[in-house]
Structures are given as structure tokens and as C-alpha cells.
Amino acid sequence: MPRHVTRPIPLALALLGTTLAGGVQSQTQYIAIRIVNPHPADRSAAVYDNVCDQLVLDKRVAGQSEIPAQVCARGLGRADVTIVNTLSGAERNYRDVLHGAALEVP
């Protein structure tokens, strides 16, 4: 059999692998949350999505306000989020977060 005939097989397998990986990614659920600062002073917050392992937000949250964010969720639509006050270093982890939850900046 000519050598060039066998090369499309690895390519076909690579394409199949890419298609399967894309199918898994498209099943990722996202939920909307609110990052809340109930304090009168501004706070600087970094929000980490522990499900998708990524930094979602890193910004100042004005006093007595909130900022919307979107995070990945596991089965049953539950997220795992860590919020760090980047000025003080205070950190708070929120597990089993549901859509629409208000998470406070520490």
C-alpha cells in the first residue's frame, strides 16, 4: 500500500479527538452570580472560578454596590468560587453556589 494512503488515518483520529473534546466543552454549565460589597468603603476583589480554574474578575467594587459575574458550574448547577480581597489578603471560599447567589467580598 502506498505510504501516502496511511497518513489520513492519524488525521482522521485527530479530528475525531478534537470533535469529542469540543463536545465536552460545550456541556459546561454557566451560572450568573453577584459580587457584593455591603461595606461603605471600596474594596478590591479577585474572583476565582474553582470549577473551570480561572480568574473571572479582578477589579474594585465600590462601597455598597455589586458587580455581576459568570462562573462555571458542576452537575446540578453548583459553582465553587473563591473571592480574595486583594488589598487585605482576606479570602473566602463559597461552595455549592447556585445561580443568582450574592457573594460578599471579604
NORRATA-V701812 format. One record per helix or strand of 2 or more residues. SS is the DSSP state (A for helix, B for strand). FROM is the first residue (numbers start at 1). TO is the last residue. If there is no record, write none. Layout:
# NORRATA-V701812
ss=SS from=FROM to=TO
ss=SS from=FROM to=TO
This chain:
# NORRATA-V701812
ss=A from=3 to=25
ss=B from=29 to=37
ss=B from=43 to=49
ss=B from=54 to=61
ss=B from=65 to=74
ss=A from=75 to=77
ss=B from=78 to=85
ss=B from=91 to=97
ss=B from=102 to=104
